[in-house]
Amino acid sequence: MKWGSIIAIYVLFWTMSAFVVMPFHVRTHDEAGAPLVPGQAESAPFEFPFGKVLMRITIVSALLFAAFYLNYHYGWISPHNAATRP
């Protein structure tokens, strides 16, 4: 696999992981017991730990990409493994 392909696929895994990881451990102002700012949506997060979220996204995407790359290299699951119907 070429380096350009590796980077592109990793970026796709990172983006997908961002949408999966971001909703976890987020509290609203109501849950934190803090007052809302006028005009603020009730669903807005109270505090957003940007660094922690980036680290979690990077770890999840690295694990997923490692599984993808190992499968690509060793061929554990391939289209040839799919059950064929008569």
Secondary structure, DSSP 4 states (H G I P E B T S, - for coil): --HHHHHHHHHHHHHHHHHHHTTTT--BHHHHTPPPPTT--TTSBS---HHHHHHHHHHHHHHHHHHHHHHHHH-SS-GGGSPPP-
